[in-house]
Amino acid sequence: MSATPAFDLLLFGGTGDLAMRKLIPALWQAAAASQLHADGRIVALGRKPFDAAGYRVWLSEHARPLIGTPVDDASWNAFLARVDYLPLDACRPEDFALLAAKLPAVEKRVLVAYLATSPELFAPICESLAAVGLDHENARVVLEKPLGHDLASANAINDAVLAHFREGQVYRIDHYLGKESVQNLMAIRFGNVLFEPLWRREWVEHVEITIAEDLGVEGRGEFYNQTGALRDMVQNHLLQLLCIVAMEPPASMGADAIRDEKLKVVTSLRRFRARDVETKTVRGQYAAGSVHGAPVPAYREEAHVADDSRTETYVALKAEIDNWRWADVPFYLRTGKRLAERVAEIVIHFRDVPHALLPTAPGGIAANRLVIHLQPEENIRLHVLAKAPGDSMELQSAALELDFTKRFAARRADAYERLLLDAIRGNLALFMRRDEGVEAWRWVEPILEAWEADPAPPAPYPAGSWGPAAASRLLYENRHAWHEECAGR
């Protein structure tokens, strides 16, 4: 990709955790790969009373060690030369006049305001940007999740932002869509004739989408206690992955063509009734246990978490899409904290052969599977059946693997790097449109309401396990099993 146009990137929340762990490292990677225009500036904004020099020292202490690749002094110092800092209180409109004075008075120059703040600050920030003229045609605003707590709050935030910026200027970010393996999922689907005839109800038995974390809430107990796994992960990350898997081929790779097809998927999701929540969803909360051999506390023992908290740290559910391609194909979604390992993957389980002509090895898997690994490694495996060595015709599972790291020598951009570059270049394809987010909230709200009305607490599961037993039963009742429960993972 070519370098970006000249730009000013306003990084609200410039001293926060997201900026240090993800955004600054991603911007450094882009600069080191010559993807940023020579006249591209980063203006960090926060409440800490730094000057520019003090902020650069802060970055060297807090962001540089998290980049993950060797950083030589010359490239780091060249990157820091792009970086400025301004103390700013998002709730003080008068501070924005100082910000406007710091920027070049050139409206043709791209301006990206990245709001890595709590969502209640989105509205006042956008209002104050508009008040000082920073809402011009080449201005864009990037909104981090969570975008609201429910449908009403999401609509209120969207209304407030769109009072000052057009929909085409608003970039609602979901970093999973920036992952190379997610892009490759679209390439496999729409670039190869091999899979398209099979990518439908006649040949797919069921689909799994998993985002599992081995970490706990990591000091974010206060935030997580008000959010929970359904809002934090299902309403955005998991549903976005489901849309990529289930969408129809778009008319083009243009932003709205892709997002139109994703919207059709979300609007086709079968809505949950009260009895469906009982039979098709599982909520859990981790108890004390052991992760990778180290003892860890229960969720209720974490800092800033109430000892009677009913917040779910685990969700599994059965989703169904009412359209011609996917009718009667269950999509099993799950996510959780303090699970056995960190993994994000999509598993397409194809139907078995109509007649088992050849025997399979004891405990073997009869059906073919396509496994798309999103993290920690990024690869794609097609599990097929092959004859085992020897005199018999016994079949065993074998995997045909595409490992992106081994196959492609070129550097692969991190998800945040890709999305930051897209925001600067004005490419909306990997960002959510408002109507997508609204429909996603409409789909999860019946689950939230049923859980809030249910006096029963979430099912406990030991830290270091794969979640509550009820999650396995959810699939077993349909004669299915989670991928790790199948032989030959």
C-alpha distance (Angstrom), angle and dihedral (degrees) to the residues before:
residue distance angle dihedral
M1 . . .
S2 3.79 . .
A3 3.78 123.6 .
T4 3.77 118.7 -82.2
P5 3.80 124.1 -102.4
A6 3.79 117.5 -96.0
F7 3.79 108.7 -70.6
D8 3.77 149.9 168.2
L9 3.80 114.4 -138.6
L10 3.79 113.8 -160.6
L11 3.79 108.1 -157.4
F12 3.81 108.7 -161.1
G13 3.79 109.1 -165.7
G14 3.79 88.4 31.7
T15 3.81 95.0 164.2
G16 3.81 95.4 42.8
D17 3.78 131.0 111.0
L18 3.82 95.9 -100.9
A19 3.80 92.0 51.4
M20 3.81 92.5 50.3
R21 3.82 98.0 42.2
K22 3.79 101.5 37.3
L23 3.79 119.9 1.7
I24 3.80 102.9 49.4
P25 3.84 92.8 42.2
A26 3.82 89.4 49.2
L27 3.80 92.3 49.7
W28 3.81 90.8 48.5
Q29 3.82 90.3 51.3
A30 3.80 90.3 50.7
A31 3.81 91.4 48.9
A32 3.81 92.4 47.1
A33 3.83 89.1 51.8
S34 3.85 90.5 51.6
Q35 3.82 91.5 -114.9
L36 3.82 95.3 127.6
H37 3.80 121.9 79.3
A38 3.79 113.2 -109.9
D39 3.81 87.0 -119.4
G40 3.78 94.9 51.8
R41 3.81 116.2 123.2
I42 3.78 133.6 -168.1
V43 3.79 117.5 -151.4
A44 3.79 111.4 -170.4
L45 3.80 118.1 -156.9
G46 3.78 128.2 -163.1
R47 3.77 145.3 128.8
K48 3.80 97.1 -98.6
P49 3.83 110.0 107.2
F50 3.83 96.7 -121.3
D51 3.75 129.2 144.2
A52 3.81 117.6 -146.5
A53 3.80 93.6 -89.6
G54 3.80 92.3 48.9
Y55 3.79 91.9 50.1
R56 3.78 91.7 51.3
V57 3.79 89.3 54.0
W58 3.83 88.0 50.1
L59 3.81 90.1 52.5
S60 3.79 91.6 49.5
E61 3.80 90.1 52.9
H62 3.81 100.3 39.6
A63 3.83 110.1 22.7
R64 3.81 105.8 30.4
P65 3.85 94.5 62.5
L66 3.85 89.5 53.7
I67 3.81 97.2 55.8
G68 3.80 92.1 93.9
T69 3.81 97.3 -145.4
P70 3.81 129.4 74.3
V71 3.79 111.2 -79.1
D72 3.79 116.5 -159.7
D73 3.78 118.8 -150.0
A74 3.80 94.8 -117.8
S75 3.82 95.9 56.3
W76 3.81 92.1 40.9
N77 3.80 92.6 51.7
A78 3.80 90.6 46.2
F79 3.81 88.6 53.4
L80 3.80 92.7 47.6
A81 3.80 89.2 54.6
R82 3.82 86.6 68.1
V83 3.80 93.0 53.4
D84 3.80 126.7 91.5
Y85 3.80 130.8 169.8
L86 3.78 135.7 -149.2
P87 3.81 125.4 -175.9
L88 3.80 105.1 -126.2
D89 3.78 136.4 169.1
A90 3.80 107.9 -149.4
C91 3.82 89.8 -148.4
R92 3.83 94.2 55.4
P93 3.83 108.9 79.9
E94 3.82 90.7 -168.6
D95 3.83 89.9 66.7
F96 3.82 89.6 64.6
A97 3.80 92.2 65.0
L98 3.82 87.3 63.4
L99 3.79 88.9 49.9
A100 3.81 93.3 51.4
A101 3.80 90.2 49.2
K102 3.80 89.8 55.8
L103 3.83 93.6 56.3
P104 3.82 127.3 78.8
A105 3.81 112.3 -100.2
V106 3.82 92.2 -123.9
E107 3.78 114.9 120.6
K108 3.81 93.4 -169.4
R109 3.80 88.9 65.1
V110 3.81 114.2 96.6
L111 3.80 114.3 -110.0
V112 3.81 119.2 -166.3
A113 3.80 119.0 -173.9
Y114 3.80 108.2 -163.7
L115 3.82 109.9 -162.7
A116 3.82 104.3 -155.6
T117 3.79 89.3 164.7
S118 3.79 138.0 101.6
P119 3.84 110.2 -68.2
E120 3.80 94.2 -115.8
L121 3.82 86.7 70.8
F122 3.81 95.1 55.2
A123 3.80 94.6 84.9
P124 3.83 98.4 47.4
I125 3.81 91.6 44.2
C126 3.81 92.9 52.2
E127 3.80 92.0 45.2
S128 3.80 91.7 51.1
L129 3.82 92.9 45.7
A130 3.80 89.3 53.7
A131 3.80 91.9 46.8
V132 3.82 91.3 61.2
G133 3.82 95.6 41.6
L134 3.78 98.6 -100.2
D135 3.82 92.9 128.5
H136 3.83 96.7 79.1
E137 3.83 125.0 139.8
N138 3.80 94.3 -84.2
A139 3.80 94.1 47.7
R140 3.81 120.5 107.5
V141 3.76 132.2 -176.7
V142 3.82 123.2 -150.9
L143 3.81 115.7 -155.0
E144 3.80 120.3 -157.1
K145 3.79 121.2 -149.0
P146 2.94 143.1 -71.9
L147 3.79 91.9 66.6
G148 3.76 96.8 -169.9
H149 3.78 135.8 -35.1
D150 3.81 96.7 -101.0
L151 3.79 139.8 -9.7
A152 3.81 94.9 -72.9
S153 3.81 94.8 50.6
A154 3.82 91.9 43.7
N155 3.80 89.8 52.9
A156 3.81 90.8 48.1
I157 3.82 91.6 52.6
N158 3.81 92.5 46.0
D159 3.80 91.8 48.8
A160 3.80 91.3 50.4
V161 3.82 93.9 48.4
L162 3.81 94.2 43.5
A163 3.79 90.4 51.8
H164 3.83 85.4 75.4
F165 3.82 106.5 20.9
R166 3.78 131.1 45.8
E167 3.83 119.0 -119.0
G168 3.80 88.6 -108.1
Q169 3.81 89.4 59.5
V170 3.83 95.2 52.7
Y171 3.81 118.7 90.2
R172 3.82 112.6 -169.6
I173 3.76 103.3 -166.2
D174 3.80 129.3 -143.7
H175 3.79 107.2 171.9
Y176 3.81 93.7 -156.2
L177 3.81 88.5 72.1
G178 3.80 89.2 60.4
K179 3.79 94.5 58.6
E180 3.80 115.4 115.4
S181 3.79 91.8 -131.9
V182 3.82 91.3 55.9
Q183 3.79 89.2 52.4
N184 3.80 88.2 49.7
L185 3.80 90.2 52.3
M186 3.80 88.3 61.5
A187 3.81 90.0 44.8
I188 3.80 91.6 52.5
R189 3.80 92.5 47.2
F190 3.79 99.6 43.5
G191 3.81 102.2 25.8
N192 3.81 99.8 51.6
V193 3.78 127.6 60.6
L194 3.81 89.7 -157.4
F195 3.81 97.4 79.4
E196 3.81 104.5 33.4
P197 3.84 96.3 79.1
L198 3.84 89.2 49.9
W199 3.82 97.4 43.5
R200 3.80 96.1 93.9
R201 3.78 145.6 71.7
E202 3.81 94.9 -79.9
W203 3.82 92.0 65.2
V204 3.83 106.7 19.8
E205 3.81 116.7 81.4
H206 3.81 97.7 -173.7
V207 3.79 142.7 -32.8
E208 3.82 130.8 -130.1
I209 3.80 125.1 -159.7
T210 3.80 115.2 -174.5
I211 3.79 133.6 179.8
A212 3.81 107.2 177.9
E213 3.79 126.5 175.9
D214 3.78 127.6 -165.1
L215 3.82 91.5 -160.4
G216 3.79 125.9 86.4
V217 3.79 126.0 -137.6
E218 3.84 90.7 -61.5
G219 3.79 98.6 -147.3
R220 3.82 93.1 -41.0
G221 3.80 93.9 104.3
E222 3.80 95.0 126.2
F223 3.83 92.4 52.8
Y224 3.78 94.6 41.0
N225 3.79 93.8 47.9
Q226 3.81 88.3 61.5
T227 3.80 94.4 42.8
G228 3.80 116.7 34.1
A229 3.78 130.6 -170.7
L230 3.82 96.5 -71.2
R231 3.79 93.8 58.9
D232 3.82 95.9 32.5
M233 3.80 98.8 49.3
V234 3.82 116.3 2.2
Q235 3.80 100.4 51.2
N236 3.82 91.2 54.9
H237 3.84 121.1 9.4
L238 3.80 99.3 35.2
L239 3.79 95.0 40.5
Q240 3.80 91.1 48.9
L241 3.80 90.5 53.5
L242 3.81 90.3 47.3
C243 3.80 89.4 53.4
I244 3.82 92.6 52.4
V245 3.81 90.5 50.0
A246 3.80 96.4 45.2
M247 3.82 105.4 32.9
E248 3.79 123.2 112.2
P249 3.82 118.1 -113.9
P250 3.82 106.3 -80.8
A251 3.80 121.0 -126.2
S252 3.81 88.3 -115.5
M253 3.79 139.7 -12.5
G254 3.79 90.0 -98.1
A255 3.79 117.4 129.8
D256 3.80 98.3 -109.6
A257 3.81 94.0 40.0
I258 3.81 89.8 58.2
R259 3.79 94.2 41.3
D260 3.80 92.6 48.1
E261 3.81 89.8 58.6
K262 3.81 92.8 46.3
L263 3.81 89.7 51.3
K264 3.81 90.2 54.4
V265 3.81 89.4 57.1
V266 3.80 94.4 50.9
T267 3.79 92.6 47.2
S268 3.84 89.5 49.6
L269 3.80 93.9 55.2
R270 3.79 110.5 115.0
R271 3.80 109.8 -112.3
F272 3.80 118.7 -121.7
R273 3.79 120.2 -115.4
A274 3.81 121.1 -160.5
R275 3.80 93.7 -95.5
D276 3.82 90.3 47.1
V277 3.80 90.2 57.9
E278 3.82 88.5 56.7
T279 3.80 95.1 49.7
K280 3.80 104.1 29.3
T281 3.81 105.2 39.2
V282 3.79 134.7 61.7
R283 3.78 125.2 -166.9
G284 3.77 122.8 -170.1
Q285 3.78 142.2 174.3
Y286 3.80 124.6 -151.8
A287 3.77 120.2 -112.4
A288 3.78 125.5 -161.6
G289 3.77 114.4 -62.9
S290 3.78 144.8 124.3
V291 3.81 128.0 -71.6
H292 3.80 117.2 -167.2
G293 3.80 89.0 -16.4
A294 3.82 96.2 -52.7
P295 3.84 121.1 110.9
V296 3.81 115.0 -119.0
P297 3.82 131.5 -172.9
A298 3.78 127.9 -112.3
Y299 3.79 119.6 -95.0
R300 3.80 90.8 -107.5
E301 3.81 89.0 56.3
E302 3.81 93.3 56.2
A303 3.80 119.9 107.5
H304 3.83 115.7 -85.2
V305 3.82 92.6 11.8
A306 3.82 120.0 120.4
D307 3.80 115.1 -120.1
D308 3.82 89.6 -126.4
S309 3.83 96.4 43.6
R310 3.82 116.0 152.4
T311 3.81 93.3 -167.4
E312 3.78 113.1 133.2
T313 3.81 119.2 -126.0
Y314 3.81 92.1 179.8
V315 3.81 132.9 47.1
A316 3.78 130.8 179.9
L317 3.77 122.2 172.8
K318 3.76 143.7 163.8
A319 3.80 113.1 -123.2
E320 3.79 124.4 -168.5
I321 3.79 129.0 -162.6
D322 3.78 116.9 -148.7
N323 3.79 102.9 -149.9
W324 3.80 137.1 100.4
R325 3.80 96.4 -95.6
W326 3.81 98.6 49.2
A327 3.82 108.9 22.6
D328 3.84 110.8 144.3
V329 3.83 93.9 6.2
P330 3.83 109.2 122.5
F331 3.80 118.2 -139.1
Y332 3.80 109.8 -156.6
L333 3.81 113.3 -156.4
R334 3.79 124.1 -172.7
T335 3.75 139.8 165.5
G336 3.77 134.3 167.4
K337 3.76 148.6 158.2
R338 3.82 126.8 -119.1
L339 3.80 92.3 24.0
A340 3.79 126.6 152.4
E341 3.79 95.3 -87.7
R342 3.79 143.4 -5.5
V343 3.77 108.4 -99.4
A344 3.77 140.0 142.4
E345 3.77 116.9 -168.9
I346 3.78 145.9 149.0
V347 3.80 118.2 -142.0
I348 3.80 122.1 -165.3
H349 3.81 108.5 -162.6
F350 3.79 110.3 -158.6
R351 3.78 122.2 -154.2
D352 3.78 120.5 -93.3
V353 3.78 123.1 -104.7
P354 3.81 111.0 -84.8
H355 3.80 92.8 -118.0
A356 3.83 125.3 27.6
L357 3.79 98.2 -134.1
L358 3.82 94.7 163.9
P359 3.83 128.0 45.2
T360 3.81 121.3 -114.8
A361 3.79 127.0 -140.2
P362 3.83 115.8 -92.8
G363 3.80 108.1 -80.0
G364 3.78 90.6 8.8
I365 3.78 126.7 145.4
A366 3.78 115.8 -110.0
A367 3.79 100.8 -167.7
N368 3.79 130.2 66.7
R369 3.79 119.1 -111.5
L370 3.80 134.6 -165.7
V371 3.81 109.7 -151.9
I372 3.81 118.9 -166.8
H373 3.81 110.1 -167.1
L374 3.81 113.1 -157.0
Q375 3.82 99.0 174.3
P376 2.94 152.9 57.0
E377 3.82 87.3 -0.6
E378 3.79 120.6 19.4
N379 3.78 113.7 -135.7
I380 3.77 143.8 119.3
R381 3.81 124.2 -128.7
L382 3.78 127.0 -169.4
H383 3.79 109.2 -159.8
V384 3.79 112.4 -150.1
L385 3.79 133.3 167.4
A386 3.80 119.6 -106.6
K387 3.79 134.5 176.7
A388 3.79 113.2 -93.0
P389 3.82 115.6 -127.4
G390 3.79 113.6 -92.8
D391 3.76 141.1 57.3
S392 3.79 98.2 -55.5
M393 3.81 128.7 77.1
E394 3.80 92.0 -127.9
L395 3.80 114.1 149.6
Q396 3.79 127.0 -135.9
S397 3.78 131.6 -175.5
A398 3.80 116.4 -100.7
A399 3.79 128.9 178.1
L400 3.80 128.9 -133.6
E401 3.79 103.0 -154.6
L402 3.78 136.1 -159.8
D403 3.80 107.8 -166.7
F404 3.80 107.9 -170.9
T405 3.80 94.4 -156.8
K406 3.81 93.5 52.3
R407 3.80 96.9 38.6
F408 3.79 100.7 45.1
A409 3.80 119.7 45.8
A410 3.79 93.9 -170.6
R411 3.79 117.9 102.9
R412 3.79 112.9 -98.0
A413 3.78 118.3 -141.1
D414 3.81 118.9 -121.3
A415 3.81 114.5 -114.0
Y416 3.80 94.1 -107.3
E417 3.79 91.5 45.6
R418 3.80 91.3 54.0
L419 3.81 92.6 47.3
L420 3.80 94.3 45.9
L421 3.80 89.9 51.9
D422 3.81 90.5 47.9
A423 3.81 90.6 51.6
I424 3.81 91.3 51.3
R425 3.81 91.6 46.1
G426 3.80 92.7 45.9
N427 3.81 98.7 -116.0
L428 3.82 110.4 148.8
A429 3.82 98.6 177.9
L430 3.82 95.6 104.1
F431 3.81 95.8 43.0
M432 3.80 127.8 85.8
R433 3.78 122.1 -106.6
R434 3.79 119.1 -138.9
D435 3.80 95.6 -109.5
E436 3.82 90.7 54.5
G437 3.79 92.0 54.7
V438 3.81 92.7 45.4
E439 3.81 92.5 53.2
A440 3.81 90.7 46.7
W441 3.81 90.3 55.4
R442 3.81 90.5 47.5
W443 3.79 89.3 54.7
V444 3.83 97.2 49.4
E445 3.81 98.0 38.9
P446 3.84 95.9 80.9
I447 3.82 88.1 54.7
L448 3.80 92.0 49.7
E449 3.80 92.0 48.1
A450 3.81 93.6 48.6
W451 3.80 92.6 48.7
E452 3.80 92.5 48.0
A453 3.83 90.0 51.9
D454 3.81 92.7 47.5
P455 3.84 111.9 90.3
A456 3.82 91.9 -158.8
P457 3.82 114.8 102.6
P458 3.81 122.1 -125.7
A459 3.81 114.1 -80.0
P460 3.82 110.5 -94.5
Y461 3.80 120.0 -124.3
P462 3.81 128.2 -177.1
A463 3.79 114.7 -104.8
G464 3.79 107.6 -108.2
S465 3.82 94.1 36.5
W466 3.80 129.0 101.0
G467 3.81 93.5 -104.7
P468 3.80 137.1 -89.7
A469 3.81 120.4 -15.8
A470 3.80 88.3 -120.6
A471 3.82 88.8 70.9
S472 3.80 90.7 61.9
R473 3.79 90.6 46.2
L474 3.80 89.7 53.2
L475 3.80 89.1 65.4
Y476 3.80 97.4 31.8
E477 3.78 90.8 60.8
N478 3.81 86.9 61.6
R479 3.84 92.0 43.9
H480 3.80 91.0 -106.9
A481 3.82 133.5 118.0
W482 3.79 136.2 -157.6
H483 3.79 115.0 -97.4
E484 3.81 95.5 -108.3
E485 3.80 89.5 52.8
C486 3.80 90.3 57.9
A487 3.78 119.6 87.6
G488 3.78 116.0 -107.1
R489 3.81 99.3 32.3
